[in-house]
Amino acid sequence: MSGDSEKYWYNLKTGDVEKGYESPSVDRAGPFETPEEAARAPEIMRERSRAWAEDEARDDSWGDGESGKSTRDQ
């Protein structure tokens, strides 16, 4: 974990990029390899959230047949 202290973080409260553990963990997103990547944290988090939501929707519809019911509903 010592390597993470040398990486970059996005401060969710201030919008600043920080190197290392400058702010409390609840206020940080990361770690990121570069300051540029950390600056894109809100965009990266939206992309990942969208992908997770799509995966969940796909999982929720798994097993749907012609009846439109999932195997859990049967």
C-alpha positions in Angstrom: 0.0 0.0 0.0 3.0 2.3 0.3 3.0 2.6 -3.5 -0.4 4.3 -3.4 1.0 7.2 -1.3 3.1 8.1 -4.4 0.1 8.1 -6.7 -2.5 10.8 -7.6 -5.9 11.2 -6.1 -8.9 13.4 -7.0 -10.3 15.3 -4.1 -14.1 15.0 -4.3 -14.8 18.0 -2.1 -12.4 20.5 -3.8 -11.9 19.1 -7.3 -8.2 19.3 -6.8 -5.6 16.7 -7.8 -3.4 15.6 -4.9 -0.3 13.5 -4.7 -0.4 11.0 -1.9 -2.7 11.0 1.1 -3.3 14.7 1.5 -7.0 14.6 2.4 -9.2 12.1 4.3 -10.0 8.9 2.4 -13.7 9.7 2.3 -12.9 12.8 0.2 -10.5 11.0 -2.3 -11.1 9.0 -5.5 -8.2 7.0 -6.9 -5.5 6.1 -7.0 -4.5 7.2 -10.5 -1.1 6.8 -12.2 -0.9 10.4 -13.5 -2.2 13.8 -12.5 -4.0 14.0 -15.8 -5.9 10.8 -15.2 -6.8 12.0 -11.7 -8.2 15.2 -13.1 -10.5 13.1 -15.3 -11.8 11.2 -12.2 -15.4 12.4 -12.5 -15.6 11.4 -16.1 -13.9 8.0 -15.4 -16.3 7.4 -12.5 -19.3 8.2 -14.7 -18.0 5.8 -17.4 -17.5 3.0 -14.8 -20.8 3.6 -13.2 -22.6 3.4 -16.6 -20.7 0.1 -17.4 -21.7 -1.4 -14.0 -25.3 -0.4 -14.5 -25.3 -2.0 -18.0 -23.8 -5.2 -16.5 -26.4 -5.3 -13.8 -29.2 -4.8 -16.3 -27.8 -7.6 -18.4 -27.5 -9.8 -15.3 -31.0 -8.9 -14.3 -32.4 -10.0 -17.6 -30.3 -13.2 -17.7 -32.6 -16.2 -18.2 -35.4 -14.2 -19.7 -37.2 -16.3 -22.2 -40.2 -15.6 -24.4 -42.4 -15.2 -21.3 -40.4 -12.2 -20.2 -39.9 -13.7 -16.8 -36.5 -14.3 -15.4 -35.7 -17.7 -13.8 -35.9 -16.0 -10.4 -39.6 -15.1 -11.0 -40.6 -18.7 -11.9 
